[in-house]
Amino acid sequence: MKNKILSITKKEFLQISRDKRTLMIIFILPVALLILFGYAITLDVNSINMGVYDKDNTEASRDFINSFSGSSYFKIVTYVDNDEDVNKLLDDGIVQCVVVIPDKFSADIARKEDVNIQFLIDGLDANTASIILNYVNAATRSYSAEITKEVLAVKGIKQYVPIDLEPQFWYNKDLDTTQYFLPGLIAMLLIIIAVILTSISLVREKELGTIEQIRVSPVTSFELIIGKIIPYLIISLVIAYSILLMGKVLFDVTVKGSHLFLFLGTMSYLLASLSMGVLISTFADSQQVAFQMSQLISQLPTVILSGFVFPIESMPFPIQIVSNFIPAKYFIILLRDILIKGVSPEVYGTQILYLLGFAVVFIFLAARRIRKENTV
């Protein structure tokens, strides 16, 4: 049995070395996708284009405007002097936010009266609009607190803050969304590569007619599957750790947890992904069909239903049930626990068992399909 599996493995390595398309998928696709998605997929809003409609035009109003221009989050791109220009700025997408300062701004502050400042925010992108709202609220509260402090100082009263709020963020202290998305990106890259490579490999045998030689040889369906999986398992492991190295260099993502369980979890996920590719190959008759099926079955569920981009807890309950059948969901949980949280294996150990369960089921189904094809 060992010799048969070894022979199939050697044959597959030789085939990979001769196939330029496969080599391109192996070495170019992961790097390109990691760089593209790593920098493109982010929820951070770092540069907000702001317009200003200053009806007061006093030193006090300019100080208030400077509190925004001095921030790294805001960039004041234009000033306007009428309501029509305000509407045009937002309609044309030139700015994401317009601050409207009333004409009695400084006078009301001097009289210790409430001042109402209007912020017009482009709400087309709800997530970005919410972030901008939080930023302008924080900047306005900070400016208001400075005025309050000055007024109290003039009266000789020390400012009293009964509750001093000091929020602490665990794990991802800088709230860097790239840190959050990178585990999902790793899971997506690995499953795409693993599923595509194995599915195309077996279908290639069908197209070249060499599958008939394998069928008449004393090789069982299980030996064929294992022999086909081993080369791509080794290659995928190299790709996985290359991605981790690039994640460290490009995005400063480090392994905070157990390297051993990271290896075991990655192995389990790759076994599930590779066996899924083998199963797909039993249904496809051409490499083109295998490629399209692999993309459809691996990429779309990983992006939509795994928790990579959209929180599973926010999905309707029936969709949450469907997400339990996506291997990437368990691998992403495991990666976030190890890479970002650095928690103990007791927290994520069950995820490895789930992934091994997927691998066993896919290998069993693929073996049955191959045996059925051989008897036809």
Secondary structure by P-SEA (a helix, b strand, c coil): caaaaaaaaaaaaaaaaacaaaaaaaccaaaaaaaaaaccccccccbbbbbbbcccccaaaaaaaaaaaaccccccccccccaaaaaaaaaaccccbbbbbccaaaaaaaaccbbbbbbbbbcccaaaaaaaaaaaaaaaaaaaaaaaaaaaaaacccccccbbbbbbbcccccccccccaaaaaaaaaaaaaaaaaaaaaaaaaaaacaaaaaaaccccaaaaaaaaaaaaaaaaaaaaaaaaaaaaacccccccccaaaaaaaaaaaaaaaaaaaaaaaaacccaaaaaaaaaaacccccccccccccccccccaaaaaaacccaaaaaaaaaaacccccccccccaaaaaaaaaaaaaaaaaaaaaaaaaaac
